[in-house]
Amino acid sequence: YEVATGSDEDGWSIEVRIPMAEFGVVGPSTPWGLNFRRKQPRLQTAADWQVPISYDPETYGMLEFE
């Protein structure tokens, strides 16, 4: 895996590169349904990529591979 992090006055970011073979994908794949949630207990906040957060796959964002 490759990981890069950064921060500035507006916040922080993280990038993670994971080989597709780790997921059993060898070539181009169909899109994956995906959602992210970041919780910050200290401030009692959360941020979601797709709003509102749901565990229903029909509401997930789509991640497409090239």
DSSP file (Angstrom, degrees, kcal/mol; ACC not computed):
  #  RESIDUE AA STRUCTURE BP1 BP2  ACC     N-H-->O    O-->H-N    N-H-->O    O-->H-N    TCO  KAPPA ALPHA  PHI   PSI    X-CA   Y-CA   Z-CA
    1    1 A Y              0   0    0      0, 0.0     2,-0.4     0, 0.0    17,-0.2   0.000 360.0 360.0 360.0 150.3    0.0    0.0    0.0
    2    2 A E  E     -A   17   0A   0     15,-2.1    15,-3.2     2,-0.0     2,-0.4  -0.986 360.0-173.6-119.7 133.8    1.0    3.6   -0.5
    3    3 A V  E     -A   16   0A   0     -2,-0.4     2,-0.4    13,-0.2    13,-0.2  -0.988   6.8-179.1-130.2 136.6   -0.3    6.3    1.8
    4    4 A A  E     -A   15   0A   0     11,-2.4    11,-2.8    -2,-0.4     2,-0.3  -0.999   5.8-174.0-132.8 138.2    0.1   10.1    1.6
    5    5 A T  E     +A   14   0A   0     -2,-0.4     2,-0.3     9,-0.2     9,-0.2  -0.892   5.2 172.6-127.3 159.6   -1.2   12.6    4.1
    6    6 A G  E     -A   13   0A   0      7,-1.9     7,-2.7    -2,-0.3     2,-0.3  -0.985   8.7-167.1-158.3 161.2   -1.3   16.4    4.2
    7    7 A S  E     +A   12   0A   0     -2,-0.3     5,-0.2     5,-0.3     2,-0.2  -0.993  10.2 163.6-151.2 153.9   -2.7   19.3    6.1
    8    8 A D  E >   -A   11   0A   0      3,-2.8     3,-1.2    -2,-0.3    -2,-0.0  -0.808  60.9 -67.5-150.3-168.0   -3.2   23.0    5.8
    9    9 A E  T 3  S+     0   0    0      1,-0.3     3,-0.1    -2,-0.2    -2,-0.0   0.707 129.6  53.0 -65.8 -18.4   -5.3   25.7    7.4
   10   10 A D  T 3  S-     0   0    0      1,-0.2     2,-0.3     0, 0.0    -1,-0.3   0.597 121.3 -84.1 -92.3 -12.1   -8.5   24.2    6.1
   11   11 A G  E <   -A    8   0A   0     -3,-1.2    -3,-2.8     2,-0.0     2,-0.3  -0.998  51.6 -62.4 147.7-151.7   -8.0   20.7    7.4
   12   12 A W  E     -A    7   0A   0     -2,-0.3     2,-0.3    -5,-0.2    -5,-0.3  -0.874  32.1-159.1-135.3 165.0   -6.2   17.5    6.4
   13   13 A S  E     -A    6   0A   0     -7,-2.7    -7,-1.9    -2,-0.3     2,-0.4  -0.969   1.5-161.0-143.3 158.5   -6.3   14.9    3.7
   14   14 A I  E     -A    5   0A   0     -2,-0.3     2,-0.4    -9,-0.2    -9,-0.2  -0.997   1.4-167.7-140.5 138.9   -5.3   11.3    3.1
   15   15 A E  E     -A    4   0A   0    -11,-2.8   -11,-2.4    -2,-0.4     2,-0.4  -0.991   6.7-169.7-124.5 135.8   -4.7    9.3    0.0
   16   16 A V  E     -A    3   0A   0     -2,-0.4     2,-0.6   -13,-0.2   -13,-0.2  -0.992   7.5-161.4-128.7 130.1   -4.4    5.5   -0.1
   17   17 A R  E     +A    2   0A   0    -15,-3.2   -15,-2.1    -2,-0.4    -2,-0.0  -0.951  14.3 177.3-112.9 117.2   -3.3    3.5   -3.0
   18   18 A I        -     0   0    0     -2,-0.6     5,-0.1   -17,-0.2    -2,-0.0  -0.977  34.8-112.9-120.7 125.9   -4.2   -0.2   -2.7
   19   19 A P    >   -     0   0    0      0, 0.0     3,-1.9     0, 0.0     4,-0.4  -0.320  21.2-130.7 -57.6 135.6   -3.4   -2.7   -5.6
   20   20 A M  G > >S+     0   0    0      1,-0.3     5,-2.0     2,-0.2     3,-1.8   0.796 104.4  71.0 -59.7 -28.1   -6.6   -3.9   -7.2
   21   21 A A  G > 5S+     0   0    0      1,-0.3     3,-1.4     3,-0.2    -1,-0.3   0.792  85.3  67.9 -60.2 -26.1   -5.3   -7.5   -6.9
   22   22 A E  G < 5S+     0   0    0     -3,-1.9    -1,-0.3     1,-0.3    -2,-0.2   0.779 104.1  43.8 -62.3 -25.3   -5.8   -7.1   -3.1
   23   23 A F  G < 5S-     0   0    0     -3,-1.8    -1,-0.3    -4,-0.4    -2,-0.2   0.331 123.4-105.0-100.0   5.1   -9.6   -7.1   -3.9
   24   24 A G  T < 5S+     0   0    0     -3,-1.4     2,-0.5     1,-0.3    -3,-0.2   0.653  77.9 135.8  81.0  15.1   -9.4   -9.9   -6.4
   25   25 A V      < +     0   0    0     -5,-2.0    -1,-0.3     1,-0.2    -2,-0.2  -0.863  23.3 169.8-101.0 125.1   -9.7   -7.6   -9.4
   26   26 A V        +     0   0    0     -2,-0.5    -1,-0.2     2,-0.1    -5,-0.1   0.795  65.0   6.0-102.9 -37.0   -7.3   -8.3  -12.2
   27   27 A G  S    S-     0   0    0      1,-0.3     0, 0.0    -7,-0.1     0, 0.0  -0.491 110.4 -27.8-128.8-162.7   -8.7   -6.1  -15.0
   28   28 A P        -     0   0    0      0, 0.0    -1,-0.3     0, 0.0     2,-0.3  -0.234  67.2-159.1 -54.0 142.9  -11.3   -3.4  -15.6
   29   29 A S        -     0   0    0     36,-0.1    36,-0.4    -3,-0.1     3,-0.1  -0.793  21.5 -98.4-124.2 162.3  -14.2   -3.8  -13.1
   30   30 A T        -     0   0    0     -2,-0.3    33,-0.1     1,-0.1    -1,-0.0  -0.467  61.5 -81.2 -71.5 155.0  -17.8   -2.8  -12.8
   31   31 A P        -     0   0    0      0, 0.0     2,-0.4     0, 0.0    33,-0.2  -0.211  44.0-135.4 -58.8 149.0  -18.4    0.2  -10.6
   32   32 A W  E     -B   63   0B   0     31,-2.4    31,-2.9    -3,-0.1     2,-0.3  -0.869  12.2-123.9-104.8 138.9  -18.5   -0.3   -6.9
   33   33 A G  E     +B   62   0B   0     -2,-0.4     2,-0.3    29,-0.2    29,-0.2  -0.660  43.9 173.6 -75.9 138.4  -21.0    1.2   -4.6
   34   34 A L  E     +B   61   0B   0     27,-2.6    27,-2.1    -2,-0.3     2,-0.3  -0.998  21.8 175.8-152.0 146.6  -19.2    3.2   -1.9
   35   35 A N        -     0   0    0     -2,-0.3     2,-0.4    25,-0.2    25,-0.1  -0.984  12.3-155.3-148.5 153.3  -19.7    5.6    1.0
   36   36 A F        -     0   0    0     -2,-0.3    13,-1.9     2,-0.0    14,-0.4  -0.964   6.4-173.4-129.1 145.8  -17.4    7.1    3.6
   37   37 A R  E     -C   48   0C   0     -2,-0.4     2,-0.5    11,-0.2    11,-0.2  -0.995   5.2-165.3-137.6 134.4  -18.0    8.5    7.0
   38   38 A R  E     -C   47   0C   0      9,-2.7     9,-2.3    -2,-0.4     2,-0.4  -0.981  10.1-165.5-118.3 121.7  -15.5   10.3    9.2
   39   39 A K  E     -C   46   0C   0     -2,-0.5     7,-0.2     7,-0.2     3,-0.1  -0.862  11.4-169.1-106.8 141.7  -16.4   10.6   12.9
   40   40 A Q  E >>> -C   45   0C   0      5,-2.9     5,-1.6    -2,-0.4     3,-1.2  -0.786   4.5-177.3-127.3  87.7  -14.7   13.0   15.3
   41   41 A P  T 345S+     0   0    0      0, 0.0     3,-0.4     0, 0.0    -1,-0.1   0.825  78.3  65.1 -56.8 -34.6  -15.8   12.0   18.8
   42   42 A R  T 345S+     0   0    0      1,-0.3    -2,-0.0    -3,-0.1    -3,-0.0   0.879 116.9  27.6 -57.2 -37.8  -13.9   14.8   20.4
   43   43 A L  T <45S-     0   0    0     -3,-1.2    -1,-0.3     2,-0.1     3,-0.1   0.417 106.8-124.2-101.7  -0.7  -16.1   17.4   18.7
   44   44 A Q  T  <5 +     0   0    0     -4,-0.9     2,-0.3    -3,-0.4    -2,-0.1   0.922  68.4 128.2  54.5  48.5  -19.1   15.1   18.4
   45   45 A T  E   < -C   40   0C   0     -5,-1.6    -5,-2.9     2,-0.0     2,-0.3  -0.852  40.1-167.1-127.8 164.6  -19.3   15.5   14.6
   46   46 A A  E     -C   39   0C   0     -2,-0.3     2,-0.4    -7,-0.2    -7,-0.2  -0.985   6.0-156.6-147.2 151.3  -19.3   13.4   11.5
   47   47 A A  E     -C   38   0C   0     -9,-2.3    -9,-2.7    -2,-0.3     2,-0.3  -0.998  11.2-163.9-131.0 136.2  -18.8   14.0    7.8
   48   48 A D  E     -C   37   0C   0     -2,-0.4   -11,-0.2   -11,-0.2     3,-0.1  -0.908  22.6-146.4-122.1 146.7  -20.2   11.8    5.0
   49   49 A W  S    S+     0   0    0    -13,-1.9     2,-0.5    -2,-0.3    -1,-0.1   0.929  98.4  36.3 -73.8 -46.9  -19.4   11.6    1.4
   50   50 A Q  S    S-     0   0    0    -14,-0.4    -1,-0.2     4,-0.1     4,-0.1  -0.932 100.2-117.0-106.0 126.8  -23.0   10.8    0.4
   51   51 A V  S    S+     0   0    0     -2,-0.5     2,-0.1    -3,-0.1     3,-0.0  -0.932  93.4  31.4-115.9 135.9  -25.6   12.6    2.5
   52   52 A P  S    S-     0   0    0      0, 0.0     2,-0.1     0, 0.0    -1,-0.1   0.619  95.3-126.3 -76.5 156.1  -27.6   11.4    4.3
   53   53 A I        +     0   0    0     -2,-0.1     2,-0.3     2,-0.1    -2,-0.1  -0.438  39.3 170.5 -65.7 138.6  -25.5    8.4    5.3
   54   54 A S        -     0   0    0     -2,-0.1    -4,-0.1    -4,-0.1     5,-0.0  -0.990  42.8-141.8-148.9 152.1  -27.3    5.2    4.7
   55   55 A Y  S    S+     0   0    0     -2,-0.3    -2,-0.1     5,-0.0     5,-0.0   0.197  73.3 109.5 -98.5  14.9  -26.5    1.5    4.8
   56   56 A D    >   -     0   0    0      1,-0.1     3,-2.6     2,-0.0     4,-0.3  -0.830  66.3-145.7 -90.6 115.6  -28.8    1.0    1.7
   57   57 A P  G >  S+     0   0    0      0, 0.0     3,-1.1     0, 0.0    -1,-0.1   0.739  95.0  70.4 -55.5 -23.0  -26.6    0.2   -1.3
   58   58 A E  G 3  S+     0   0    0      1,-0.2    -3,-0.0   -25,-0.1    -2,-0.0   0.714  99.1  49.0 -65.9 -18.9  -29.1    2.1   -3.5
   59   59 A T  G <  S+     0   0    0     -3,-2.6    -1,-0.2    -9,-0.0    -5,-0.0   0.447  87.2 114.0-100.2  -0.9  -27.9    5.3   -2.0
   60   60 A Y    <   -     0   0    0     -3,-1.1   -25,-0.2    -4,-0.3     2,-0.1  -0.307  68.3-117.0 -70.1 151.7  -24.1    4.8   -2.3
   61   61 A G  E     -B   34   0B   0    -27,-2.1   -27,-2.6     1,-0.0     2,-0.5  -0.382  35.1-112.0 -72.9 166.5  -21.9    6.8   -4.6
   62   62 A M  E     -B   33   0B   0    -29,-0.2     2,-0.6    -2,-0.1   -29,-0.2  -0.904  20.4-158.9-110.9 132.1  -20.2    5.0   -7.4
   63   63 A L  E     -B   32   0B   0    -31,-2.9   -31,-2.4    -2,-0.5     2,-0.4  -0.945  14.0-165.3-107.0 119.4  -16.5    4.4   -7.7
   64   64 A E        -     0   0    0     -2,-0.6     2,-0.3   -33,-0.2   -34,-0.1  -0.879   7.3-144.9-110.1 138.6  -15.4    3.7  -11.2
   65   65 A F              0   0    0     -2,-0.4   -36,-0.1   -36,-0.4    -2,-0.0  -0.776 360.0 360.0-102.0 143.6  -12.0    2.2  -12.1
   66   66 A E              0   0    0     -2,-0.3    -1,-0.1   -38,-0.1    -2,-0.0   0.365 360.0 360.0-116.3 360.0   -9.9    3.1  -15.2
